[in-house]
Amino acid sequence: MFLKEACTPRKSVFNKERRDVVLDLSDLLEDKIESSKFFEENFVTSGMKILLEKTFSRLEGVSDKASTFLLTQAMGGGKTHLMIALGLLAKNPALRSRILGNNGPGSGLGPVRVVGLPGDSLTHH
C-alpha cells in the first residue's frame, strides 16, 4: 500500500494562501488562533496527550509530580506546537473536555490564564 492510498490530505493543505502560515507563541498570546480549527487540523499524538494529561493533572492538584517539563524535539516546530495546544486547551475548558474527555485531566478547572514570553521577541542590549 502506498501513502497516497492510505491517507487523504485535508483540503487546507492545498490552499495556497495558508502554505506559509506558521504559528508561534505570540499568536496564542494574542488570541489569533481559532482553537477548534487548530485541533481539527492537528492530530493529538500519544506524546502530546501525555504532556496534556500530566499538565492538567498538576494544575488540578491531582498530581504532585514535577511541574516543569523539558520539551525536546528533533524537528522544528514540535515544541511550539505542543505549547500552543496546551495554551489553547488551558484557555478553553469546553475544548479541553472534548480533547481529554469529560472527566479527563483538567475537567474540574475553568479557564486557565496563559502567560508566555516568546523568545524570538526578546532583544539583546
Secondary structure as UniProt FT lines:
FT   HELIX           3..6
FT   HELIX           11..14
FT   TURN            16..20
FT   HELIX           25..29
FT   TURN            30..31
FT   HELIX           35..41
FT   HELIX           46..60
FT   TURN            76..77
FT   HELIX           78..91
FT   HELIX           93..100
FT   TURN            102..103
FT   TURN            105..108
FT   HELIX           119..121
//
